[in-house]
Amino acid sequence: EVQLLESGGGLIQPGGSLRLSCAASGFIFSSHGMSWVRQAPGKGLEWVSTGGVSGGTYYADSVKGRFTISRDNSKNTVDLEMKSLRVEDTALYFCARRGLTDSGAQAYYFDQWGQGTLVTVSP
Amino acid sequence: QTVVTQEPSFSVSPGGTVTLTCGLSSGSVSSNYKPSWYQQTPGQAPRTLIYSTSVRSSGVPDRFSGSILGNKAALTITGAQADDESDYYCALYMGSGISMFGGGTKVTVL
């Protein structure tokens, strides 16, 4: 069974830093891109970042230069280092797995989701 | 700044059919954008319904179908049931590793 378990959320002051982690199990971690998607309270989903299987990293403009995604294929984890946090970064952060095509190639959708970890940025 | 657009809300009668759309503030959506659709109920993680425009994810009932209608991606629910009442989000792949979600559509079944 695929499991994605996020941790690391909490209350942080504006300008602070926080590191989120997602522990994956039940699948071949190194074969999948891994992403972070967030949802502000009462709002919609927002893609934040993806760590690709070949090491590429991709970011939404809203977090570029402040957030860093990293993955450890030996530990089956993907982390999101968040710096210079703003009130508008307050959200539930989901870890999401990128899907594969029938032939095993990278596909551009999210096929498995964690339950999320809450980040609150407040003075 | 390109925005992915969705209807804010839709109401459908039990047993009825509803089509949600996913567009771009500038330009047309094609299968090249790899449209995908997600269902989310309050307090829950999203559930993947459709990917690559029209492929149903494992375990998704066939009353959910995806397509391209005109210049938008579309999700059609045929024979709506009470537990289809949820928020629905589309996502598009914009290239260069970038994905974008629409603002979501709240579907009410009544």
Interface residues (C-beta under 8 A of the other chain):
Chain A: S35 V37 G44 L45 E46 W47 T50 G52 G56 T57 Y58 A60 F94 G99 T101 A107 Y108 Y109 F110 D111 Q112 W113 G114 Q115 G116
Chain B: K34 S36 Y38 Q40 A45 P46 R47 T48 Y51 S52 S57 D87 Y89 A91 Y93 S96 G97 I98 S99 M100 F101 G102 G103 G104
